[in-house]
Amino acid sequence: MSESSNKRNAHIKHVTLEILSQALCEFVSVSSGVDIHSVGSLKMATFARPENALKRAEELINVGQKQEALDALHGFITSRRYRAWTKTHERIMFKYVELCVEMMRGRHAKDGLIQYRGICQQVNIASIEEVIKHFMQLATEKAEQARSEAQALEEALDIDDLEADKRPEDLMLSYVSGEKGRDRSDRELVTPWFKFLWETYRTVLEILRNNSRLEALYAMTAHRAFQFCKQYKRTTEFRRLCEIIRNHLANLNKYRDQRDRPDLSAPESLQLYLDTRFEQLKVATELELWQEAFRSVEDIYGLMCMVKKTPKPPLMVVYYSKLLEIFWTSSSNLYHAYAWLKLFTLQKSFNKNLSQKDFQLIASCVVLAALSVPPYDRLHGASHLELENEKERSFRVSNLIAFDVESKPENRDVLSRSSLLLDLVAKGVLNCASHEIKDLYSILEHEILPLDMALKVQPLLNKISTLGGKVASASSVPEIQLSRYVPSLEKLATLRLLQRVSQVYQSMTIDKLSRIIPFFDFSVVEKISVDAVKNNFLALKLDYCKGSVFFGKKNLESEGLRDQLSVFSESLCKARMMIFPPAKGVSKLGEALPELVDLVEKEHKKLLARKTLIEKRKEDQERLLLEMEREEEAKRLKLLKITEEAEKKRLASEFEQMKNQRILREIEEREIEEAQALLQEAEKRGKKKGKKPVLEGEKISKKVLMELALSEQLRDKQEMEKKLQKLAKTMDYYERAKREEAAPVIEAEFQNRLKEEEALYELEKQRETEQSRQRHTGDLEEKRRLGRMLEHKKAFEERVVNRRRAEFNRLKQERDERINQMIRSRHQERETRRKITFYLRNEDQRQKRLREEEEARKREEMERKKKEEAERKAKLDEIAEKQRARERELEERERKRRDEILGRQPAMPSRFEPSATAPAVEPPPVAAQTAAPAPARAKYIPPSRKAAAAADGGASQMDGDRPPPAGDRDRWRPSTFSSGAGGSRASWSSSRDRDRR
């Protein structure tokens, strides 16, 4: 009891002391209106010498008050009292940045470094360099230490029991957080220090930017930041870093009147900026940030355009090596090939250590890169805006490739595949390549026969795919692997083969075309063909129903067809001149007149077209003027709106300014009132303590009152500390005396308690032993009692087991019978379905065969009928032709007879007779008159018509000696023709009637 009471008393005393100290602090704070901790920091800011500030900070660090030490040093650095640089300032900054890094105070570090830069910039610039280097070194070490601790924490065994899988706390944490131990340790330990290190680099770059005295340190910091992003794969921070450096250069060009501004025309400054940009380009390519790498290339080109200089050849080699990687990744094969050509030219001109093998390898790579460019332009059918954008993009990239810092728009060349190949031949690059590359170039660009082109190209590509390697004599050149150009070359070979086939063949089967193109499946060939047709490189059509490819003719504007027609025309002209040489005496004017007429017609058409074009341009100009007027009106309205908005903003800013002034006046009045209240409170406190106020209220300010309150608080605090020390000493003496008196009493009480517990233990032990003996005896009696039932239990168990076994066997037999029955039924059903299927299939085949036989018979019948109809029609036509021939013969005989009669006896002229002025017709000779007409071939006459024909023949013979009347001459010929035609139709119809019978 005495021990528990002593503990309670000690706890009460401890709580009492804490309450008293807290109440004292609250009393001092409320009475003065200022926090005690802020009082300490304000006091620390005033030091007689810088050494005192450093000593005070070290004392605070030793007692564990790092925040107070940091505040004291920050107040010293930001104070205007200590602006003259000394060596102690550098030591203070070392201590200050150490505290900032240890406590992760990035903003404090930035403020302190900015202030220190202003202190030592004109006196000792090397001091700020040392401080910044120390600052970055500390931040880097802390980040590495956190990373190593995280790795060690991951690898260490943090379980006590090796047989247990996981602790309940670990399981709960993993279920709640959902992240692994390594991720959690990285987030808790590594990530904050990496953020602080990144903020350190940003802070240092911001402090050192655009300062000619610190540009070397600026470049070194940028390089370290790049390496940080590269080492830890920080792509987002790398993009921000590039943007920061880019903005610094833009501000350098924008504010040219800045003091200590770096001079980019100086070789040292330019080299530092160039090294920074090239390091940025290298890191961007290693991180595979290709867009940022291309922007870095543009930064290098823009920097060189600013100073109108070209970098040294080693840097240009790095420039083009990274540029060709960027273009290869972006699938810009044309620009990739031009970059290789530039790199080849640089190596040939400036690298004297380049071996023949490496030189040949680079030349081969240039030729393959040029051949990998697609042979057609992908802008076919594009809009005007797309064409302009592509043109501008091409000019922009051509400037980057040519690296002409003084380029003009009129001097820029358009990059194309044809011009690239011409440059390769003109500059001798093709001659420097290997024999396989030359043969491949000759086959792909000049081969005409298409069928064996693939057989020639395939072994060359297989051999080229094995070539490549590192260029030992040119370290900046990337490793060359010619195998990466093989897919593009296979596609080019496919396009060339299709082009040659389309010039030679009109159609080809798909199987044959697939056999002569062994590089791809036909589906890939189809995609390549569709792309080529889309870009107007080929003209073909696929017909899967016929299994053929048709190569259609192009329009008259196509280059290939125009060349063929011109060549064919020239050949024909030469052949004509050889067969029909021109006469020497013929005047040239006669030959020129037809051409002159055509020329005049063409010129007339051109003038009409020019007139139409001029009118259209006038209309476009008028429309453009109207649009410009509308735009000017819109701009004027927009400017008017902007002016009105600016006026509104000005009025709002004036109103805000007046409002702020009013608030400031109210704050000043409130401060004056608070000062008066503090003065009155100080007077009351002075009266209570018997002191008199030193100053009058009219001449005192709030600042002076604050200082008085602080001094009073410090004095009261010191008195309170003395009282507390005295009270603590008294309580210590009292507690010690009390414990000395209570020690023997506690010992006696402890011995008595031990004896009582020992007696109690013996009693409990005897009781437990007696109970265990009684339980054992009862258990033995129960065992003897139940032993008599053992035989009955076994018999019952055997009976139950036999009954269940019999039931199980019966159920199993029934189940087997059901399964066998199901198998038999399913077998029968399957056999029935198979027979029905077989019968239905045979029946379908029989019906199909009958239908086919019926259709064949119908087709034969139709063909036979058509043949008979054609024969009958031919016979009828022959009969009609014979009838017309006989009629013509009769008409001729009748005409001759009439001519004879008219020659002997003139009659009245009719419209069928010749005029009087016509010469008289000589009578025919006697032999012609007496000659009998040739017998006509017999014609078929039906029996029903023979009598009518005989009667008509007799009548005609009777009337043959007299001419018909003049009025009936015109009617005689059509009537005769009609009768003949009628007879023919009658004979035709009678023959058809006979056929029907």
C-alpha positions, 0 to 999 in steps of 0.5 A, spaced: 500 500 500 505 504 501 508 503 494 502 504 490 501 511 494 508 513 493 507 512 486 501 516 486 504 522 489 510 522 484 505 522 478 501 528 481 507 532 482 509 531 475 503 533 473 502 539 477 509 541 475 507 540 467 501 544 469 504 550 472 509 551 466 504 550 461 500 556 465 506 560 466 507 560 458 500 561 457 500 567 462 506 570 458 503 569 451 497 572 453 499 578 457 504 580 451 501 578 445 507 575 442 509 567 442 515 565 447 518 561 441 518 567 436 521 571 442 527 567 442 528 567 434 527 575 434 532 575 439 537 570 436 537 575 429 541 580 433 548 579 433 554 583 434 558 579 430 557 573 425 561 568 429 556 569 435 550 567 430 554 561 428 556 559 435 549 560 437 546 555 432 551 550 434 549 550 441 542 550 439 543 544 435 547 540 440 541 541 445 536 538 439 533 545 437 535 544 430 529 548 427 531 554 432 538 554 429 535 554 422 531 560 424 537 564 427 541 563 421 536 565 416 535 571 420 542 572 420 543 571 412 536 575 411 538 581 415 541 587 412 545 589 417 551 583 415 552 585 408 559 585 408 562 578 406 567 575 411 569 568 411 565 566 417 559 568 412 561 562 408 562 557 414 555 560 416 552 558 409 555 551 410 552 550 416 545 553 414 545 548 407 546 542 412 540 544 416 536 545 410 538 538 407 537 535 414 530 538 415 528 538 408 527 545 407 528 547 400 524 554 400 529 556 406 535 554 402 533 558 396 532 564 400 538 563 403 542 562 397 539 568 393 541 573 399 548 570 399 549 571 392 547 578 393 552 578 398 558 575 395 557 576 387 561 582 387 566 580 392 568 573 392 564 569 387 568 563 388 564 562 395 557 561 392 560 556 388 563 552 393 556 553 397 552 551 392 556 545 390 556 543 398 549 543 397 548 539 391 553 534 394 549 533 401 542 532 397 545 527 393 548 523 399 542 523 402 538 521 396 543 515 395 543 514 403 535 513 403 535 509 396 540 504 400 536 504 406 530 502 402 534 496 399 537 494 405 530 494 408 527 490 403 532 485 403 532 484 411 528 479 415 523 483 419 520 477 422 521 474 429 518 467 428 521 463 422 516 458 422 510 463 421 509 466 414 506 473 415 504 477 421 497 479 422 499 486 422 503 485 415 497 482 412 492 487 414 497 493 412 498 489 405 490 488 404 489 495 406 494 499 402 494 494 396 502 495 394 508 491 395 513 492 401 518 495 396 513 500 393 511 502 400 518 503 402 520 507 396 514 511 397 516 512 405 523 513 404 526 514 397 521 519 394 521 525 399 529 525 398 528 524 390 523 530 390 528 534 395 534 533 390 530 535 384 527 541 387 535 542 389 537 542 382 531 547 380 533 552 385 540 552 383 539 553 376 534 558 378 539 562 382 545 561 377 541 562 370 543 568 366 550 570 370 556 570 366 560 569 372 556 563 374 555 560 367 560 554 368 557 552 375 550 553 371 553 548 366 555 543 371 549 543 375 545 542 368 549 536 367 548 533 374 541 534 373 541 530 366 545 525 369 540 524 375 534 524 370 538 518 366 540 514 372 533 514 375 529 514 369 525 520 371 522 522 364 517 527 367 522 531 370 527 531 364 522 534 360 521 540 365 528 540 366 529 541 358 523 546 358 527 550 364 533 551 360 529 553 354 526 558 358 532 561 361 535 562 354 529 565 351 529 570 357 537 571 355 535 573 348 529 577 351 532 582 356 539 584 353 540 590 358 541 585 364 547 586 368 552 580 368 549 577 362 553 572 358 555 573 352 554 568 347 559 570 342 564 569 346 567 562 345 567 559 352 560 561 353 558 558 347 562 552 348 558 551 355 551 552 352 553 547 346 555 542 351 549 543 355 545 542 349 548 536 346 548 532 353 541 534 353 540 531 346 544 524 348 540 523 355 533 524 351 535 519 346 538 514 351 531 515 355 527 514 348 524 521 349 524 522 341 520 528 341 524 531 346 530 529 342 528 533 336 526 539 340 533 539 343 536 538 336 532 545 334 535 548 340 542 546 338 540 549 331 537 555 334 543 557 338 547 556 332 543 561 328 543 566 334 551 566 333 551 565 326 557 559 327 557 552 326 560 547 331 566 543 330 566 537 326 566 532 332 560 535 335 556 535 328 558 528 328 554 527 334 549 531 332 547 527 325 548 521 329 542 522 334 538 526 328 538 519 324 536 515 330 530 520 331 528 520 324 529 512 324 524 512 330 519 516 327 519 512 320 522 518 316 526 514 311 528 520 307 530 524 312 534 518 315 538 517 309 540 525 308 542 525 315 547 518 313 549 522 307 551 528 312 555 524 317 558 520 311 561 527 308 563 529 315 567 522 316 570 523 309 572 530 310 575 530 317 576 523 320 583 521 317 583 515 322 577 512 318 579 505 315 577 502 309 573 497 312 569 502 316 568 507 310 565 502 306 560 500 311 558 507 312 557 508 305 553 501 304 549 504 310 548 510 306 546 507 300 541 502 303 538 508 307 537 511 301 534 505 297 529 504 303 525 511 302 519 509 298 519 510 291 512 515 291 510 521 294 504 520 300 501 526 299 497 524 292 490 527 293 492 531 299 489 538 300 492 545 299 493 546 307 496 539 308 501 540 302 503 547 305 504 544 312 508 538 309 512 543 305 514 548 311 515 541 315 520 539 309 524 546 309 524 546 316 527 539 317 532 540 311 535 546 315 536 542 320 539 537 316 543 542 312 545 546 318 545 552 314 545 558 319 544 563 314 539 560 310 534 564 306 527 561 303 529 562 296 536 558 297 532 552 300 532 545 296 526 540 297 528 533 299 526 528 295 528 521 293 531 522 286 535 528 288 538 523 294 540 518 289 543 523 284 547 526 290 549 519 291 552 517 284 555 524 284 559 524 290 561 517 289 558 514 295 555 508 291 562 507 288 565 506 296 559 501 297 560 494 297 559 489 291 553 487 294 550 493 295 552 496 288 548 489 285 542 491 289 542 498 287 542 496 280 537 491 280 532 495 284 533 501 280 535 499 273 533 492 272 527 491 267 525 483 267 521 482 273 520 475 273 527 473 275 528 480 280 526 476 286 531 470 285 537 476 284 535 480 290 533 474 295 541 472 296 543 479 296 538 481 302 540 474 306 548 476 305 546 484 307 543 482 313 549 479 316 553 485 315 554 490 320 558 492 327 561 497 331 565 503 327 572 502 331 575 509 328 569 513 329 566 512 336 561 517 335 557 514 330 552 509 332 553 501 331 551 499 324 546 494 323 544 493 315 539 488 317 534 493 319 534 495 312 532 489 310 524 489 311 524 496 307 528 493 301 523 487 301 518 492 300 521 496 295 523 490 291 516 488 291 514 495 289 519 495 283 517 488 281 509 490 281 511 496 277 515 492 272 510 487 271 504 492 270 509 495 264 510 488 261 503 484 262 496 486 262 494 480 267 497 475 271 494 470 276 494 471 283 498 464 284 503 466 279 504 473 282 505 470 289 510 465 287 515 471 283 514 475 290 517 470 295 518 476 300 511 476 303 504 473 303 499 475 298 495 479 304 502 483 305 503 484 298 495 486 297 496 491 302 503 494 299 499 494 292 493 498 295 498 503 298 501 504 292 495 505 288 492 510 293 499 514 292 498 513 284 504 509 283 501 503 280 494 501 277 492 494 278 485 491 280 484 484 284 479 479 282 478 474 287 473 470 283 477 469 277 484 469 281 487 474 277 490 481 277 489 486 272 494 491 270 490 497 268 492 503 263 494 509 267 491 516 264 495 520 259 498 524 264 502 519 267 509 519 266 511 512 264 505 512 258 507 519 256 514 516 255 512 510 251 508 514 246 513 519 245 518 514 244 513 510 239 512 516 235 519 518 234 520 511 232 515 511 227 517 518 224 524 515 223 521 509 219 517 513 215 523 517 213 526 511 211 521 508 207 518 515 204 524 520 203 522 527 202 522 530 195 528 535 195 524 540 190 518 541 194 517 547 198 517 547 205 511 552 205 506 547 203 508 542 209 508 548 214 501 550 212 497 545 216 502 545 222 500 553 222 493 552 222 494 547 228 498 552 231 493 558 230 488 554 233 492 552 239 494 559 240 487 561 240 485 556 245 490 559 250 488 566 249 481 564 251 484 560 257 488 566 259 482 570 259 478 566 263 484 565 268 485 573 268 477 573 270 477 568 275 483 571 278 480 578 278 474 575 282 479 572 287 482 578 288 475 582 289 473 576 294 480 577 297 479 584 298 472 583 301 475 578 306 480 583 308 475 589 309 471 584 313 477 582 317 479 589 318 472 591 321 473 585 325 480 587 328 477 594 329 471 591 333 476 587 337 480 592 338 475 597 341 472 591 345 479 590 348 480 598 349 473 597 353 475 591 357 482 595 359 478 601 361 474 596 366 480 593 368 483 600 370 477 602 373 477 596 377 484 596 379 483 604 382 477 601 386 481 595 388 487 600 390 482 605 394 480 599 397 487 597 399 488 604 402 482 604 406 484 597 409 491 600 410 488 606 414 484 602 418 489 597 420 494 603 422 488 606 426 487 599 429 494 598 431 494 605 434 488 603 439 492 597 440 498 601 442 494 605 447 491 599 450 498 596 451 500 602 454 494 602 459 495 595 461 503 596 462 501 602 467 496 598 470 501 592 471 506 598 473 502 600 479 500 593 481 508 592 482 509 599 485 513 601 478 512 608 474 511 608 467 517 610 464 514 613 457 508 617 456 502 615 451 503 620 446 510 619 444 510 611 444 509 607 438 506 600 438 513 597 436 516 600 443 510 597 447 512 591 444 519 591 446 517 593 453 512 587 453 518 583 451 523 585 456 517 585 461 516 578 459 523 576 459 524 579 466 518 575 469 520 569 465 527 569 469 523 570 476 518 564 474 524 560 472 528 561 479 521 560 483 520 553 479 528 551 480 527 553 488 520 549 488 523 543 484 529 543 489 524 543 495 520 537 492 526 533 490 528 534 498 521 532 500 521 526 495 528 523 497 526 523 505 519 520 504 522 514 500 528 513 505 522 512 511 518 508 506 524 503 504 524 498 510 516 498 511 516 496 504 521 490 505 517 488 511 511 488 507 514 484 502 517 478 506 510 477 509 506 477 503 511 472 500 510 467 506 502 468 505 503 466 498 507 460 500 502 457 505 496 458 500 500 454 494 501 448 499 494 448 500 492 448 493 497 443 491 494 438 496 487 439 494 488 438 487 492 431 488 486 429 492 481 431 486 486 427 481 486 421 485 478 421 486 477 422 478 482 416 476 478 411 481 471 413 478 474 412 471 476 405 472 469 403 475 466 406 469 471 402 464 469 395 468 461 397 468 462 398 460 466 392 459 460 387 459 457 391 453 463 390 448 460 383 445 453 386 444 457 392 440 461 388 436 455 384 434 450 390 432 456 393 428 457 387 424 449 386 423 449 394 420 455 393 416 452 387 412 446 390 411 449 396 408 453 392 404 448 388 401 444 395 400 450 398 396 451 392 392 444 392 390 444 399 388 450 398 384 447 392 380 441 397 378 446 402 376 450 398 372 443 395 369 441 402 367 447 404 364 447 398 360 440 400 358 442 407 356 448 405 352 444 400 348 438 405 347 443 410 345 447 405 340 440 404 337 438 411 336 445 413 333 444 407 328 438 409 326 440 416 325 446 414 321 441 410 316 436 415 316 442 420 314 445 415 309 438 414 306 437 422 305 444 423 302 443 418 297 436 420 295 438 427 295 444 425 290 439 421 286 434 427 285 440 431 284 442 427 278 435 426 275 435 434 275 441 434 272 439 429 267 433 433 265 436 439 265 441 436 260 436 433 256 432 440 256 438 443 253 440 438 248 432 439 246 433 447 245 440 446 242 436 442 237 430 446 236 435 452 235 439 448 230 433 446 226 430 453 226 437 456 223 437 451 218 430 452 216 431 460 216 437 459 212 433 455 206 427 460 206 433 466 205 436 462 200 429 461 196 427 468 197 434 470 194 432 466 188 426 469 187 429 476 188 434 474 182 428 471 178 424 477 179 430 482 177 432 477 171 424 478 169 425 486 170 431 486 166 428 482 160 422 487 160 426 493 160 430 490 154 424 489 151 421 496 152 428 499 150 427 495 143 420 497 142 421 505 144 427 504 139 422 502 133 416 507 135 417 513 139 412 514 145 410 519 150 416 521 155 414 519 162 418 520 168 421 514 167 424 515 160 430 520 159 430 527 157 430 529 150 437 532 151 440 526 153 443 522 147 439 516 144 440 509 146 443 505 141 439 499 139 442 492 142 446 488 137 442 482 133 446 477 137 444 480 144 436 481 141 436 474 139 440 471 145 435 467 150 436 468 157 440 463 161 435 458 165 434 460 172 435 455 177 429 451 179 425 453 186 421 450 190 413 451 189 408 447 194 403 443 190 397 447 192 400 453 188 403 449 182 396 451 178 396 458 180 403 459 178 402 455 171 396 460 170 400 466 171 405 464 167 401 463 161 398 469 162 405 473 162 407 469 156 400 471 152 401 479 154 409 479 153 409 481 146 405 488 148 408 493 153 404 495 159 400 502 159 404 508 161 400 509 167 401 502 169 409 502 169 410 505 175 405 500 179 408 494 175 415 494 179 412 494 186 406 489 184 411 484 182 415 485 188 409 484 192 407 478 189 414 475 189 414 477 197 407 474 198 409 468 194 416 467 199 411 468 205 407 463 203 412 458 201 415 460 208 408 459 212 407 452 208 413 449 210 412 451 217 405 448 217 408 442 214 413 441 219 408 442 224 404 436 221 
